[in-house]
Amino acid sequence: MNVIRHFLKWIETAKVSERAEAAAALARAYIRSDLSFDDRMAAEAALTLLLDDPSAKVRLALSETLSLSRRAPAQVVAALADDQPEVAAPILVRSPLLSDSDLVDRAATGEPEIQLLLASRPQVSMALSAALAEVGTVEACTALIHNEGAEIAAVSFRRMIERHGGSAVLRAALATDRRLPPDCRHMLVVRVGEALSAAPLVQALMGAARAEKLAHEACIRASITLIDRTEPREHAALVEHLRLRGDLTSGFLVRSVAHGKVDFFGAALVALTGQSEPRVQTLLSRARSTALSALLSSAGLKPAAHAPILTALAIWREVANGKRTAGPQEVSWHMLKALDASSAGTEADRVALATLLKRIHLDALRENARLQALTLAAA
């Protein structure tokens, strides 16, 4: 206790560098030494007094030394966490004494530097991630996404896209995050399309209406590709997301079948018809049947689309069984032929479906040509 008494008198005249070194030494002694009760109380009082030191260097020395210890005085840690960002940083990033409630409260203050520090903690709980997703700056949210030690709920991913989806940096971080749920990945695709169509250069080159149309078509194609990156067990969630957004259209379902996304198509039929998954899978496995046509009608698919879809399902079934080799280019061509051979549906529906299938076919031709050119160039 006498040592502490001399220390308190000494710091009144010591230089800043000396005070900072002594503060760190006292903090180390407190958390590492087996002090008597009286000495521990005296040391704790001295550490508390150092919180009032006018030099940030002294307070930073305390913060750095106490930041990793569970034995640090709680009131000292709390005060350091509320200090200026430079001093608070070690505590906010590392201290195990700060509870989720403490961290969430500090995230809610809205100070950008503090939010960025919290997002960079080695372990970020789902509660803190939710708070940062709700009120954090785009920089804090981007840091959170880059943090592999952060637990992020699907709803928090959605909030970050809703709030900061216009940021190219945040979108880039999200695009490479394996934790991103399928519905959020689709939201990201939509935001990219919106950003492209709203770009001044794009609008100047092709006009606002055409830019919006091209961006919409690009989003649809990207959404089809997205299905490949979605686990079958998550198809139902993606279907529900698309349905709520109004994107689960007949045209999208026709595209999904043309591209061989049969499992996704089945999940969509389950959601749209209310039929059980085993029942739908059984009907799809038969490819052509009156019952399947009835199922398609129940899902809201117009009669004109039935023959092309049944044709595509039959081809993909043969591909799955190893009896045939085919891709979207060939399948879309046969779907067009099936439409021509059928008389079902109104003339308007048939014309619209033919236009869509021709577009799918031409897109497939273009993609195959591009891949062939790249292969030749690499040879």
N, C-alpha and C positions, 0 to 999 in steps of 0.2 A: 504493500500500500504506500510505503514511503517513496518507492520508485515512481509510482503514479503521481504522487504529490509533486515531486521534483520535476517530472515531465510536464505537468500542467503549468508550472512556473516558467520552465525553460521555453515553451512554445510562444510565450508572450514576446520574446525578443529574437527568436530564431528566424533565419532566412526562410524563404518559401521552399527552396530545394531541400533544406534540412528538415523542415516541418513535414514535407511530403514523404521523405524517407523514414522519418520517425513514425508517422501515421501508419505507413505500411508495416513497419516492424511491430508496432503495437497490435495491429489487426492480426498479423500472423501469430503473435504470441497468444492472443485471445482464442483463436480457433484451433491452435495446435497444442497448446500447453494445458497441463492439468493444474489449473490455478485453484487456490483455496477459494472458498465462497466469498470472503471479504475482498480478496485480490480481484476476483472475477467481477464483482460489483463495481470496484474502483475502476477497473479497466473499461468496463461497459460505460461508466459515466464519462470517462475520458474520450472514448470513441464518439459518444453522443455530443460532447462539447466540440469535437473536431468538425461536426456537421456545420458549425457556424463559422468556420474558417473562411475568410474573404477570398482566398485563392482557390480557384477551380482545380488547380494541380494537386492540392492537398486532398480535396474531396475525391478527385479521380483516383488517387492512390488508395484511398479507402475502398472505393467502389471496385477497383480491379482486384484487390486482395480478398475482399469478402464475397465476391460474386459467385464463387463456386461452392461455398461452404453452407452446410445445413446448420452449423453451429453459430453462425453470425447472429448478432442481436437483431431481432425482428424490427424494432423501431428504427434502427440505423439503416437497415436495408430498405424499409419503406420510405424513409426520408431521401435516401440516395436515388431511389427510383423516381422520385418527384422532382429531382434536381434538373438542371439544364441538360439537354440531350447528350452533350459530350460526357458529362459526369454520369448520367443515368445509364448510358449505353451498356457497360459491362453487366450491370444488375439486370436490366431489362432483357438482355440477350441470354444470360446464363443462370441467373439465380434460381435455385430450386425452392426458395422460400416464398416466391410469389405464386399465389393460387390462381386458378383459372378466373375466378371472380376479379382478382386484382388486375390481371392482364386485360380482361375484357373492359373493365372500367377505364383503363388507360387508353385502350384502343378507341373508346368512344369519345375521348377528348378531341379527336380529329387532328391532332398535331402530326403532320406528315412524317417528320423524322422519327417520332415515337412509334408510329404505325409500322414504319419500315423496319425498325429494330425488332419489334414484336414478331413480324412476319419472318424474321431471320433466325428465330430461336431454333436450336437443334431439334426440339420436339414441339410441335404446335398442335394443341388439342382441337377437336372438332368444334368445340364451343368458341375458342378464340378465332379459328378460321372463319366461322360463321359471322362473328362480329366484324372481322376485317373485310369480309366479302360484302357486308351490308354498309359499312361506313368508310372503309379504307380508300386511300388514294389509288390511282392506277399503278403507281410505282410500288405501293405496298402489296397490292393484289398480284402484281407480276412477280414480286419476290416470293410471295406465298406459293405461287404455282411452281416456281423453280425449286422450292424447298421440299426435298424428298422426305423429310421428317414430319411433314405437315399432314394431318388427317383432314380431308376436305370432303364434306358431304355433297351429294348431287345437287341439293338445293343451293349450296354455296357457289358451286360452279355456275349454276344458272344465274344467280344474282350478279356475279362478276361479269358475265357476258351481257346481261341486261344493262348494267351500269357503265361498263367500260368497253363494250364490244366494238366501239369505234376506234380503239387504239390498236394500231398495227403491231406494236410490241407485245401487247397482252394476247392478241390473237395468235401470234407466232409461238408464244410460250404455251398456250392452250393446245395448239395443234400437235405438239410433240409430247403432250402429257398422256401417258397410258392410263391414268386414273379417270380421264374424262369420260363420263357416261355417254352412250349413243345419242340420246336426245339433246344433250349439250353440244355434242360434236355437230349435230345437224343445225342447231342454233348458230354455231360458229360459221358453218357454211353459208347460212343465210346472211349473217352480218358481213361476211366477205363480199358476197354478191351486192349487198346494199352499198358498201363502200366503193366498189368498182363502178356501179351505175351512177353514183353521185359524184365521182371524180370529175373535176372541171375539164381535164384534157379529154376524157372519154366522151363527155357530153358535147364538147366542142367538135369532136371528130365525127360523131354519128348521130347527134341529137339525143335529147333526154328520153324520148319514147323508145327509140331503138336501143339505146343503152340499157334501159330498164328491161326490155324484152330479152336481150342477149344475156344479161346478168341472171334473169329468171331461169332461162334455159340452162345456163351453166350450173346454177344451183340444183336443178333437177338431176342433171348428169352426175354432179358431185354426190348427191343424195343416194343415187343408185350405187355408186362406188363405195359409199359409206357402209352399205349393207355388208360388204365383204369384210369390213373391219369390226363388225358387230358379232359377238358370240350368239349362237342360236338361242341360248337361254334368255338373251336380252332383246330378241326380236319383238316380243309382245310390248315391251316398254317403248321401243322405237315406233312401233305401229301406233300406240296410243298417243305419243307425242305428235306424230304426223297428223293423226286424226283430229286432235284438238286444235292444231294450227290450220286445218283445212287443206293440208297438202297431200292427204291420202286420197287422191282423185283416181277416177277410172284410168286416165292417161298414165298416171304414175304406176298403177298396178299392171297395166299392159306393158309398160317399159320393164318393170321388174321381172315379168315372165319372159319377155324377149331376151333379157340378159341372164336368164337361168337362175334367178333368185327364188327358187321354188319354195324353200323353207320359209322365207320371209312372206311370200305370197300366201302360204298356208296360214301363217300367224295372222295376216291381215283378214283372211276369210273367217277365222275363228272370232276375231274382234267384231267384224262387221255383221256376222250372221248369228252369233250367240251359240253356234254349234260347238260340240266338244272337240278338243284337239285330235283325239283318236279317230273320230268320225271324219273329220276333214282330211286327215292324212290318208285314211282308207280310200276316200273318194279321189284324191289326187293321184294315188298310186295306180288307179284304173285308167287315168288319162281321159278316155272317152266314155261317157255314160250320161243317161238322162238325168240321173240324180245329181251329177256334177253340174250340169247345166242349170238345174233348179237351184243349186247352191250359189252359182254365179249370179243368178237373178236375185236371190235373197240378199247378196252382198251389194246390190245396186248396180251391177255391171249390165249394160244394155245388151239386147240380143245380138247386135252386130258384132260385139266383141267375143261372143262365145266360141265360134268356130276357130278364129285365130288363136285364142288362148288354149283351146283343147289341142290344136295342132302343135303348139309350142310345148305343151306339157308332154305330149307323146314323144316328141323328139328328145327332150331333156331326159325322159325316162330311159330311152335307148342309150343315150350318152352315159347315164349313170350305171347302166348294166353292161357297159363296154361293147355294145353292139354297133356303136356309131361314133363318129367324130364330128362335132359341129360347134359353132359359136354363134354369137348374136347376129353376125352378118347373114349366115345361112338361115337361122331360125326366123329372123324378121322377114326374109324373102318368102319363106313358106307360109308365114302368117298372112302376108299380102295375098298370096295365091289362094289361101283358104277363104279370105274375105271376098275375093273376086268370085269364088265358086259358090259362095253362100248368098242367099237372098234375104237373110234375116235382117231386121232393123230398118229404120227409116233411111231415106236417101241422105239426109243431113248427117246422121250418125255415121253412115258408111264413108262419106266423103271425109269427115273429120278424122275417123280412124285410119283411113288410107293415108292421109297426110302425115299423121303421127308415125305410122309404120315406115313410110318412106324416109322420114327424117331419121328414125332409129337405124334403118338400113344404111343410109348414106353416112351417118356418124360412124357406124361400124366399119364401113369401107375405108373411110378416112383414117381411122385409128389403125386398122390393119396395114394400110399403106405406109403410115408413119413408122410403125414398128419394123416393117420390112426395110425401109430406107435406113433406119438406125442400125439394123443388123448388118446391112451391106457396108455401111460406113465403118462399122467396128471390125469388119473382117480383115 
